[in-house]
Amino acid sequence: MPVTLYMGPIRGGTDHIYRNAFNRHFSGFDLAMAPFINCINQNKITRKYVHGLLPENNTGMPVIPQILSKSAEGFLHMANYLSDLGYETINWNLGCPFPQVANKQRGSGLLPFPDKIREFLDTVIPAMRGQLTIKTRLGREHRDEIFSLLPVFNDYPLGDITIHPRTGRQMYTGTPDLDTFEACLKLTRHPVVYNGDIRTAADFNRLAERFSTPGECKISRWMIGRWALVDPFLPGVIKAGKDPLTGQEKIEKLKAFHDDLFEQYSRTLYGPSHITDRMKGLMVYFLTAFQNPHNALKKIKKTRTPEQYMAEVNHFFDSDARWGC
Ligand SMILES: Cc1cc2nc3c(=O)[nH]c(=O)nc-3n(C[C@H](O)[C@H](O)[C@H](O)COP(=O)(O)O)c2cc1C
């Protein structure tokens, strides 16, 4: 069964500029799920509000917009606006673990309430112009909350369900609970997308082996979030089944990607500090793939102007960078 790789949504990471640049420099992802967009209370949604999702700003890979909402009406309004822009699939975020979201019963905060989820789906599904998919965790407090949710999901036509096998309380600590994830596969009628801690091609191969039965691959859809920001070669290596580039070649390609992003953000963001803040956020991920990145990161974080920032980054890539953490 062919492997479908989704670029995971990382708010503050995988915006449209990043997604388009990724496509110019790397390969491996079949599609991207965009970071969540909030519903707004006004009746009129403006093009400016959905700027990062306008089709003309997404010229690389296919994109699935994601909405964070506990209001079925608000969700529908936004989902149908996005469908009118040409999106056939819209994702509902049921996984966000951050307390300021989850404490308001949004994202993973809705997971302990299967009845509210059913009510939401009862309203949304018949009135949606596109297809719905869901991205979830195992639960908010407990990993077995998912077992009350899967029967609810089974009652509705969904495109797929992405499961990140942690609870919301766990945030990103501990390890993904693969046993509970495996139990979910037997209880859902929907295609499942696996998401969580695929850091290397070896991780992917281990998971792919585990979630396959002879002659039948149960999981064919996989999502990679943080670890493709750290190592943008990873999706291509997984797809090709080989890693032909040397460390030096990777450094050169990553620098070209970095410089492209810097140029794009310089054109679109207003004010030097917005540009350097955005780039510094990305460098935190990029540098994770290098040996002993702490000194370089410290120096890069201290820079104030785009010129200082570029000088420090160039010095790193040209002199200090050693690929492989
Ligand atoms: C800073 C940050 C922002 C994120 N933003 C989103 C988001 O907007 N929507 C979403 O569904 N998940 C979001 N996630 C979760 C990721 O998509 C993914 O589920 C999670 O990082 C686990 O996968 P990974 O181990 O491949 O990174 C975010 C994660 C992080 C760390």
The ligand as a Tripos MOL2 file, in Angstrom:
@<TRIPOS>MOLECULE
LIG
   31    33     1     0     0
SMALL
NO_CHARGES

@<TRIPOS>ATOM
      1 C1          4.4340   24.6590   18.6760 C.3       1 LIG1
      2 C2          3.4270   23.6530   18.2040 C.ar      1 LIG1
      3 C3          2.3130   24.0930   17.4930 C.ar      1 LIG1
      4 C4          1.3370   23.1740   17.0660 C.ar      1 LIG1
      5 N1          0.2470   23.6260   16.3610 N.ar      1 LIG1
      6 C5         -0.7200   22.7370   15.9950 C.ar      1 LIG1
      7 C6         -1.8880   23.1600   15.2800 C.ar      1 LIG1
      8 O1         -2.0670   24.3290   14.9170 O.2       1 LIG1
      9 N2         -2.8140   22.2070   14.9910 N.ar      1 LIG1
     10 C7         -2.6600   20.8810   15.3400 C.ar      1 LIG1
     11 O2         -3.5240   20.0630   15.0680 O.2       1 LIG1
     12 N3         -1.5550   20.4620   15.9850 N.ar      1 LIG1
     13 C8         -0.5890   21.3440   16.3070 C.ar      1 LIG1
     14 N4          0.5320   20.8940   16.9360 N.ar      1 LIG1
     15 C9          0.7020   19.4380   17.1380 C.3       1 LIG1
     16 C10         1.4570   18.7930   15.9560 C.3       1 LIG1
     17 O3          0.7540   18.9160   14.7490 O.3       1 LIG1
     18 C11         1.7070   17.2850   16.2130 C.3       1 LIG1
     19 O4          0.4600   16.6720   16.4440 O.3       1 LIG1
     20 C12         2.6080   17.0500   17.4140 C.3       1 LIG1
     21 O5          3.7440   17.8930   17.3610 O.3       1 LIG1
     22 C13         3.0700   15.5910   17.5020 C.3       1 LIG1
     23 O6          3.6590   15.1760   16.2960 O.3       1 LIG1
     24 P1          5.2670   15.1950   16.0470 P.3       1 LIG1
     25 O7          5.8920   14.3370   17.1020 O.co2     1 LIG1
     26 O8          5.4230   14.6430   14.6560 O.co2     1 LIG1
     27 O9          5.6840   16.6090   16.1840 O.co2     1 LIG1
     28 C14         1.5040   21.7860   17.3640 C.ar      1 LIG1
     29 C15         2.6410   21.3650   18.0590 C.ar      1 LIG1
     30 C16         3.5920   22.2610   18.4750 C.ar      1 LIG1
     31 C17         4.8070   21.7570   19.2290 C.3       1 LIG1
@<TRIPOS>BOND
     1     1     2 1
     2     2     3 ar
     3     2    30 ar
     4     3     4 ar
     5     4     5 ar
     6     4    28 ar
     7     5     6 ar
     8     6     7 ar
     9     6    13 1
    10     7     8 2
    11     7     9 ar
    12     9    10 ar
    13    10    11 2
    14    10    12 ar
    15    12    13 ar
    16    13    14 ar
    17    14    15 1
    18    14    28 ar
    19    15    16 1
    20    16    17 1
    21    16    18 1
    22    18    19 1
    23    18    20 1
    24    20    21 1
    25    20    22 1
    26    22    23 1
    27    23    24 1
    28    24    25 2
    29    24    26 1
    30    24    27 1
    31    28    29 ar
    32    29    30 ar
    33    30    31 1
@<TRIPOS>SUBSTRUCTURE
     1 LIG1         1 GROUP 0 **** ****
